Amino acid sequence: MDTLDKVRFVESDAVPKEGAKIETLSTSIEITHTCGCVLVEHFAYGWMPRKPDESDESYQRRQAERKYYVKLCPEHQAQFDAQSSKTETDEKERTEDTISPRR
């Protein structure tokens, strides 16, 4: 899983928002949640050119690598890892179901 998935996880209801500390840096904003998760959004990261054959999701993921820094607390990192491995297993099973067996 990549940065965009972590950003979505932090923005979801999984991470408590109450009592978060917000700090303004020169060209970034840092949000430290009470659990210890940290989300930094950079505003001067620059746009990368889009590749001709690139999907919208792929492009957003590349941009997120430049725009965000995410550090999950140990508790939420474990939750995220468990969620990620379940998603990967589900995707693998779905792919295997659609591939016809060779004879």
C-alpha positions in Angstrom: 0.0 0.0 0.0 1.2 3.5 -0.7 0.9 7.0 0.6 -2.6 7.7 -0.9 -4.0 4.7 0.9 -2.5 5.9 4.2 -4.0 9.4 3.6 -7.4 7.9 3.0 -7.0 5.8 6.2 -6.1 8.8 8.3 -9.0 10.8 6.9 -11.4 8.0 7.6 -13.2 7.5 10.9 -10.4 5.0 12.0 -8.2 7.8 13.3 -9.7 10.1 16.0 -9.9 13.7 15.0 -10.7 15.2 18.4 -7.8 17.0 20.1 -5.6 16.9 17.0 -2.7 19.5 17.1 -2.4 21.5 13.9 0.9 23.2 13.1 1.5 25.5 10.2 4.9 25.2 8.6 6.3 27.5 5.9 4.7 25.7 3.0 3.1 22.8 4.8 0.6 21.9 7.5 1.2 19.2 10.0 -1.6 17.5 11.9 -0.7 15.3 14.8 -3.6 13.2 16.1 -3.9 12.3 19.8 -3.1 8.7 19.0 0.3 9.7 17.5 -0.6 9.5 13.8 0.9 12.4 11.8 -0.3 13.8 8.4 1.8 16.5 6.7 0.4 18.1 3.6 2.8 20.1 1.4 1.4 22.9 -0.6 4.4 23.7 -2.8 5.1 20.2 -4.1 4.8 20.9 -7.8 2.7 19.0 -10.3 4.3 16.1 -12.3 3.4 15.6 -15.9 0.9 12.9 -16.6 2.1 9.9 -18.5 0.1 9.3 -21.8 -1.1 5.8 -20.8 -1.5 6.5 -17.1 -4.8 5.9 -15.3 -6.3 8.7 -13.1 -5.8 6.5 -10.0 -2.1 5.9 -10.8 -1.5 9.6 -11.4 -3.2 10.5 -8.1 -1.0 7.9 -6.3 2.2 9.4 -7.8 1.1 12.9 -6.9 0.3 11.8 -3.3 3.9 10.6 -2.9 5.0 14.2 -3.4 2.1 16.0 -1.6 1.8 14.0 1.7 3.9 12.5 4.4 2.1 10.1 6.7 3.3 8.3 9.8 0.9 6.0 11.5 1.0 5.3 15.3 1.8 1.6 16.1 -1.9 0.8 16.8 -3.2 2.3 13.5 -0.2 0.9 11.5 -1.3 -2.6 12.7 -4.9 -1.9 11.7 -3.7 -0.5 8.3 -1.5 -3.5 7.7 -4.3 -5.9 8.5 -6.7 -4.0 6.2 -4.1 -3.9 3.4 -3.3 -7.6 3.6 -7.1 -8.4 3.5 -7.5 -6.2 0.5 -4.6 -7.8 -1.3 -5.9 -11.3 -0.6 -9.4 -10.3 -1.8 -7.9 -8.9 -5.0 -5.8 -12.0 -5.6 -8.9 -14.3 -5.1 -10.9 -12.1 -7.4 -8.2 -12.3 -10.1 -7.9 -16.1 -9.7 -11.7 -16.5 -10.0 -11.6 -14.7 -13.4 -8.7 -16.6 -14.9 -9.8 -19.8 -16.5 -7.8 -22.9 -15.7 -5.4 -24.2 -18.4 -6.0 -27.6 -19.8 
